[in-house]
Amino acid sequence: MATEILMPALSPTMEEGTLAKWLVKEGDTVSSGDLLAEIETDKATMEFEAVDEGTIGKIIVAEGTEGVKVNSPIAVLLEEGESADDVASASTPKAPEASSNAAPADATPATEPQAGYGREAGGAADTTPAAPKGDRIFATPVARRIAKDKGIDLAQVKGSGPRGRIVKADVEAFDPAKTPAPAAADAAPTAKTEGQKPAMAAGMGAETVLKMYEGREFEEVKLDGMRKTIAARLTEAKQTIPHFYLRRDIRLDNLMKFRSQLNKQLEDRGVKLSVNDFIIKASALALQAVPDANAVWAGDRIIKLKPSDVAVAVAIEGGLFTPVLKDAHMKSLSALSAEMKDLATRARDRKLAPHEYQGGSFAISNLGMFGIDNFDAVINPPHGSILAVGAGVKKPVIGADGEITAAIVMSVTLSVDHRVIDGALGAEFLKAFADNLENPMTMLA
């Protein structure tokens, strides 16, 4: 039976996207892994691959269409022996309705399928993972053919494809002697109560606000996918995460001298370390020194990470990315510097892949370069904390001998999720971080 190809969720926060370009046309034969289309998500433009083989029977959504909802049909795939007549029941989705005061939809969970094949043409929409109905088993044509040749009962095969669909790899890897146990049903829930959407901006609606400014000159700015996602995620974060804040001043005199010496020695290699590179390294090592702070909230449990995967906020036009430097505690300062420059450049070009900006347990937001002395950052779920970094400023301080002297002082604020990290633990982490910066030689040991 003809199968609808659905708009995929290409990132955990994607709710809708733009079908930028079709790379196939009606009548084309495709195989698993072939590129079907280019899709603009809330974060980047990504290529969408086929997971089944077949013939493109009908393209439902024209290229250039904006606001295509995740899991809505975009094309129909025909199996071997089917013709265009089998597509008659496929329906063209309604154009998305624009609403100036509509609140952002709830986020697509991280467990959404990364490819969008689903129900048979003409079937009802279903946003939950498909399960066999009675004796019905969801499998690709090639998977069924291989299973038949090998005499495998598909009812015993666990599908890894979209919505639990059995694909070729599942059948080829199936071992009858090791029938898999039923999958655990306790996928980590999200921070909010199941089925409950976060209360979005409980303020005045667009029409009410517009009336207030009647007669005044203004410009309405349409929200793109990224800005809608930022609004939804940060509103949810402030409403559902019990933030508390720890502040500390850190002297940078030793760090600035050490950095200057290193940069002179690295000049021939074309390497120039920034203060931010040291901050990343100091954070990564502090997470190793205080492992209980290297944790995230997972709804009904806390997950403690072993490696130090540090996310760093990067401002781009219209929003921001938080690319993740994985295993940062194991990398040299020069390696971290090069990787951060690469990630920041590709973030500004919106060329990051989802795995490059997902994950981590901790984030850094540095506004010191913009002249901000101190500020409080909002935690990026499911992270347990985020460090807001201000500018290094010369200030009068009292030295060890009681004399007043000038020193370069940087103010930092650690925003902490109290469900994951308590006050004393947060203070212990912040002390380890400060010690690394005030004694920078130790970071090379």
Secondary structure, 3 states (H helix, E strand, C coil): CCEEEECCCCCCCCCEEEEEEECCCCCCEECCCCEEEEEECCCCEEEEECCCCEEEEEECCCCCEEEEECCCEEEEEECCCCCHHHHCCCCCCCCCCCCCCCCCCCCCCCCCCCCCEEEECCCCCCCCCCCCCCCCCCECHHHHHHHHHHCCCHHHCCCCCHHHCECHHHHHHCCHHHCCCCCCCCCCCCCCCCCCCCCCCCCCCHHHHHHHCCCCCCCCCCCCHHHHHHHHHHHHHHHHCCEEEEEEEEECHHHHHHHHHHHHHHHHHCCCCCHHHHHHHHHHHHHHHCHHHCEEECCCCEEECCCCCEEECEEECCEEECCEECCHHHCCHHHHHHHHHHHHHHHHCCCCCHHHHCCCCEEEEECHHHCCCCCCCCCCCCECEEEEEEEEEEEEEECCCCCEEEEEEEEEEEEEECCCCCHHHHHHHHHHHHHHHHCHHHHHC
